[in-house]
Amino acid sequence: IGSSNFLRGTVMECRPGSVVAKLETGESMLVSTGKNLPVGSEIQLGVRSDRILVLSADAPVRQGVLSGKVLDRVFAGSQFQILVEVASGQRISVHLTETPSADVVSGAPVLLEI
């Protein structure tokens, strides 16, 4: 059993089997879909907490990466739980099985690769 984060967005472009969505955070993301969605459609993406990577704030920015600020970092037995606030104010929960880098601390800017 895992946990998920939900991101809202709007379809900006349709492609075969996918769409480009502009998220509430302001970033654009290529999203695989099982159907064609018209431009302007509102969507909600479910992203598992254990499928998100935490990157240094100086990593190259590309599509599918959200910028944010670490709110909390907790070791919870077999994993680290990182809570990050993104541009829209939404909080994203990340679960890492490996120790995050030393610069992933409360208040630090980070990138989240979705």
C-alpha positions in Angstrom: 0.0 0.0 0.0 1.4 3.4 -1.0 0.2 7.0 -1.0 -0.4 9.3 -3.9 -0.3 13.0 -4.6 -2.9 14.6 -7.0 -1.9 17.4 -9.3 -4.5 19.4 -11.3 -4.0 20.8 -14.7 -5.4 21.7 -18.1 -4.8 20.0 -21.4 -2.9 22.4 -23.6 -2.0 20.0 -26.5 -3.1 16.6 -27.7 -0.7 13.9 -29.0 -1.2 10.2 -29.9 -1.6 8.4 -26.5 -0.7 11.5 -24.5 -1.3 15.2 -23.7 0.7 18.1 -22.6 -0.9 19.6 -19.5 -0.2 22.8 -17.8 -0.3 22.2 -14.0 -1.6 24.6 -11.4 2.0 25.0 -10.4 2.7 26.6 -13.8 4.9 23.8 -15.2 4.0 21.8 -18.3 4.1 18.0 -18.3 3.7 15.3 -20.9 1.1 12.9 -19.6 0.3 9.4 -21.0 -3.4 8.8 -21.4 -5.5 6.0 -22.6 -7.8 8.2 -24.5 -7.9 11.5 -26.5 -8.8 14.5 -24.3 -9.8 17.8 -25.9 -7.7 20.9 -25.4 -9.0 22.8 -22.4 -10.0 19.7 -20.5 -9.4 19.8 -16.8 -7.4 16.8 -15.5 -6.1 15.4 -12.3 -2.9 13.4 -12.2 -2.2 10.8 -9.5 1.5 10.5 -8.7 2.7 7.9 -6.2 4.9 9.2 -3.5 7.5 6.5 -4.1 7.8 7.4 -7.8 9.0 10.9 -7.3 12.7 11.8 -7.3 14.1 14.7 -5.2 16.8 16.6 -7.1 19.1 19.4 -6.2 17.7 22.9 -7.0 20.6 23.4 -9.4 19.8 20.3 -11.5 18.8 21.1 -15.1 15.1 21.9 -15.3 13.1 19.9 -17.9 9.6 18.9 -18.5 8.1 16.8 -15.7 10.1 18.7 -13.0 8.4 20.8 -10.3 10.3 23.3 -8.2 9.5 23.6 -4.5 10.8 24.1 -1.0 11.4 21.3 1.6 9.0 21.7 4.6 10.0 18.5 6.4 12.4 15.5 6.2 11.7 12.6 8.5 13.2 9.1 8.8 10.4 6.7 9.2 11.9 3.2 9.7 12.7 1.9 6.2 12.3 5.2 4.3 12.6 8.9 4.4 9.5 11.0 4.1 10.0 14.4 2.5 7.3 17.1 2.4 7.7 19.7 -0.3 5.6 22.8 -1.0 5.4 23.6 -4.7 4.6 27.0 -6.4 0.8 26.6 -6.1 1.1 26.1 -2.4 0.2 22.4 -2.7 2.2 20.0 -0.5 3.8 17.0 -2.2 4.7 14.0 -0.2 7.8 12.0 -1.3 8.9 8.6 0.1 12.6 7.7 -0.5 14.1 4.3 0.3 17.6 5.8 0.0 19.1 8.5 2.1 18.5 11.9 0.4 21.5 14.2 -0.1 22.6 16.4 2.8 21.1 19.5 1.1 17.6 18.2 1.3 16.7 19.9 4.6 13.8 22.1 5.8 13.7 25.4 3.9 15.9 24.1 1.1 14.9 24.6 -2.5 14.6 21.4 -4.5 13.2 20.0 -7.8 10.8 17.1 -7.9 11.0 14.8 -11.0 7.6 13.3 -11.6 
